[in-house]
Amino acid sequence: MKKTLLTVCLMGLLIIGMAGCSSNSSNSSSSSSSSKAQESQSQVQSSSAVMSSSETSATYAFKGQKAIGIRYENVHYTTRLDNDYQEERLYQKVPGSTTNNRVYHWDSLNVSDRQDVYVDKKAIATFKDDDNANEYDHEDFYRISFGRNAHQKYWASDDVIENEANEGYDD
């Protein structure tokens, strides 16, 4: 009786093990495009997890989607931070220009609502649309500093600063 029970249990484990191996092999043969999409999604999720777990840290690495192209323009004007500036991020480089980008926390910068911001460059980054591969998304980023002669400059999305084009609506 014991021998029969032991044999039945071992056969059950063997069947379960075989089923687990066959499901893993079918998952490993998935297409490269879906694995790349999952990889980029996990990179974004891991970077946001790093941000939430290290609120006291001033910076963290961000791995996002690579831009197809970036066009730069020289601009020179002074504006103010938008009311909801803390909902956006500050970057060391234009997002999409590099696979690893440093992201700065607003808390470490000692800035306040409606503070003057100096803008000296604009970048228009072009990304492939996630929903439709034949379409492109364009994002505007501005290089800003918090003093006229400040050496430290940051890249921020157009939602961070006030300008006439953005005041009519809120994304």
C-alpha positions as CSV (number, residue, x, y, z in Angstrom):
1,M,0.0,0.0,0.0
2,K,2.8,2.4,0.9
3,K,4.7,1.5,-2.2
4,T,1.6,2.2,-4.4
5,L,0.9,5.5,-2.7
6,L,4.5,6.6,-3.1
7,T,4.4,5.7,-6.8
8,V,1.2,7.6,-7.4
9,C,2.6,10.7,-5.7
10,L,5.9,10.6,-7.7
11,M,3.9,10.1,-11.0
12,G,1.8,13.2,-10.1
13,L,4.9,15.3,-9.4
14,L,6.5,14.1,-12.7
15,I,3.4,15.2,-14.6
16,I,3.2,18.6,-12.9
17,G,7.0,19.1,-13.6
18,M,6.6,18.2,-17.3
19,A,3.6,20.6,-17.6
20,G,5.6,23.4,-16.0
21,C,8.6,22.8,-18.3
22,S,6.5,22.9,-21.5
23,S,4.8,26.2,-20.5
24,N,8.2,27.8,-19.8
25,S,9.6,26.7,-23.2
26,S,6.6,28.2,-25.0
27,N,7.1,31.5,-23.2
28,S,10.7,31.7,-24.1
29,S,9.9,31.5,-27.8
30,S,7.9,34.7,-27.9
31,S,8.7,37.4,-30.4
32,S,11.5,39.9,-29.9
33,S,9.2,42.8,-30.2
34,S,7.0,41.8,-27.3
35,S,10.1,41.0,-25.2
36,K,11.4,44.5,-26.0
37,A,8.1,46.1,-25.0
38,Q,8.1,44.1,-21.7
39,E,11.7,45.1,-21.0
40,S,11.0,48.8,-21.5
41,Q,7.9,48.6,-19.4
42,S,9.8,46.9,-16.6
43,Q,12.6,49.5,-16.8
44,V,10.0,52.3,-16.4
45,Q,8.4,50.4,-13.5
46,S,11.7,49.8,-11.8
47,S,12.7,53.4,-12.1
48,S,9.5,54.6,-10.6
49,A,9.9,52.1,-7.8
50,V,13.4,53.5,-7.1
51,M,11.9,57.0,-7.0
52,S,9.2,56.1,-4.5
53,S,11.6,54.1,-2.3
54,S,14.3,56.8,-2.2
55,E,12.4,60.0,-1.6
56,T,15.4,61.5,0.3
57,S,17.8,60.9,-2.5
58,A,18.3,63.9,-4.9
59,T,18.6,61.8,-8.1
60,Y,17.9,58.5,-9.7
61,A,18.5,56.8,-13.0
62,F,15.6,56.7,-15.5
63,K,15.5,54.3,-18.5
64,G,12.9,55.4,-20.9
65,Q,12.0,55.1,-24.6
66,K,14.6,56.1,-27.1
67,A,13.6,59.0,-29.3
68,I,13.8,58.7,-33.1
69,G,15.0,62.2,-33.5
70,I,15.5,65.4,-31.5
71,R,15.5,68.9,-32.9
72,Y,17.1,71.7,-30.9
73,E,16.3,75.4,-31.0
74,N,18.0,78.3,-29.2
75,V,15.5,80.4,-27.2
76,H,16.1,83.1,-24.6
77,Y,13.4,84.2,-22.3
78,T,12.2,84.3,-18.7
79,T,9.0,82.7,-17.4
80,R,7.6,81.2,-14.2
81,L,7.1,77.8,-12.9
82,D,3.6,76.5,-13.5
83,N,1.3,75.8,-10.5
84,D,1.6,72.1,-11.0
85,Y,5.3,71.9,-11.7
86,Q,5.9,69.2,-9.1
87,E,3.9,66.7,-11.1
88,E,6.5,66.7,-13.8
89,R,10.2,65.6,-13.7
90,L,13.5,67.3,-14.2
91,Y,16.1,65.6,-16.3
92,Q,19.9,65.9,-16.8
93,K,19.5,65.3,-20.6
94,V,16.6,65.5,-23.0
95,P,14.4,62.4,-22.4
96,G,14.9,60.0,-25.2
97,S,18.4,61.2,-26.1
98,T,20.1,58.5,-24.0
99,T,18.9,55.2,-22.5
100,N,20.1,56.3,-19.0
101,N,19.0,59.7,-17.8
102,R,19.3,61.3,-14.4
103,V,16.1,62.6,-12.9
104,Y,16.1,65.2,-10.2
105,H,13.7,65.7,-7.3
106,W,12.1,69.1,-6.9
107,D,12.5,68.9,-3.1
108,S,16.3,69.0,-3.4
109,L,16.2,72.2,-5.5
110,N,14.7,74.6,-3.0
111,V,12.3,76.2,-5.5
112,S,8.8,77.6,-4.9
113,D,5.5,78.1,-6.8
114,R,5.6,80.8,-9.5
115,Q,9.4,81.2,-9.3
116,D,11.2,82.9,-12.2
117,V,12.8,80.4,-14.6
118,Y,15.4,81.2,-17.3
119,V,14.9,79.2,-20.6
120,D,17.8,79.0,-23.1
121,K,17.0,76.0,-25.3
122,K,14.1,74.1,-26.6
123,A,14.1,70.4,-27.8
124,I,11.4,68.7,-29.8
125,A,11.7,64.9,-29.4
126,T,10.0,62.5,-31.7
127,F,8.9,59.1,-30.5
128,K,7.1,56.2,-32.1
129,D,3.5,56.0,-31.0
130,D,2.9,53.0,-28.8
131,D,-0.6,52.4,-30.1
132,N,0.1,52.8,-33.8
133,A,3.6,52.1,-35.3
134,N,2.9,54.3,-38.3
135,E,2.4,57.5,-36.2
136,Y,4.8,59.6,-34.2
137,D,4.4,61.6,-31.0
138,H,6.3,64.9,-30.5
139,E,7.2,66.2,-27.0
140,D,8.6,69.6,-26.2
141,F,11.3,70.0,-23.6
142,Y,13.0,73.1,-22.3
143,R,16.4,73.6,-20.7
144,I,15.8,75.7,-17.6
145,S,17.8,77.2,-14.8
146,F,16.8,79.0,-11.7
147,G,19.3,81.9,-11.9
148,R,20.4,84.0,-14.8
149,N,24.1,82.9,-14.4
150,A,23.3,79.5,-12.9
151,H,25.7,76.7,-14.0
152,Q,23.2,73.9,-13.2
153,K,20.6,73.5,-15.9
154,Y,17.8,71.0,-16.2
155,W,15.6,69.7,-19.0
156,A,11.8,69.8,-18.3
157,S,8.6,69.2,-20.2
158,D,6.5,72.1,-21.4
159,D,4.1,71.4,-18.5
160,V,6.6,72.7,-16.0
161,I,6.8,76.3,-17.2
162,E,4.1,78.9,-18.0
163,N,3.8,80.1,-21.6
164,E,0.9,81.6,-23.6
165,A,0.3,78.4,-25.6
166,N,-0.2,76.3,-22.5
167,E,-2.4,78.6,-20.4
168,G,-5.6,78.0,-22.3
169,Y,-5.8,74.3,-21.3
170,D,-4.4,71.8,-18.9
171,D,-3.3,68.3,-19.9
